[in-house]
């Protein structure tokens, strides 16, 4: 059992390191997608990795971060553009397309159920708690689970946040989205012991 866990952990770390190296190489061949304006009004040049690195793509946000502009303008403010793009694709969102599309949950093809816990948990101060959900394929196949636990540290804005599995919600049973990519929910592994959830 211990050897299997060791091999699994070693495989995960190797895949992660390989993805980090491939993103760095891919930045040399990035595709120009034109200008992008964030919700905060800042406009930047938008890029995506080359097609031969599709499993590493971020099909919704590409290489320039979230729609709000928070990542580009606040979290990584003052850093060179190449570092922002590498950090976004290699560290914050590694293997995004692979996790969301290749092995992810396409919301329209699943039903969503609660095994135990609360109906709704999120990492914010109003929605702490515990839940185990699972996505059941409508046409047979592998059930995809999610464990989500958020427990605040006393009266602070900090909390334990553990989210393992696919990023699913019970609300996905009847969800409709304007953006096609919102129908794809990826695999996540988030073990945090002191996250700011304010």
Secondary structure, 3 states (H helix, E strand, C coil): CHHHHHHHHHHHHHHHHHHHHHHHHHHCCCEEEEEEECCCCCEEEEEECCHHHHHHCCCCCCCCCCCCCHHHHHHCCCCCHHHHHHHHHHHHCCCHHHHHHHCCEEHHHEEEEEEEECCCCCCCCCCCEEEEEEEEECCCCCCEEEEEEEEECCCCCEEEEEEEEECCCHHHHHCCCCCHHHHEECEEEEEEEEEECC
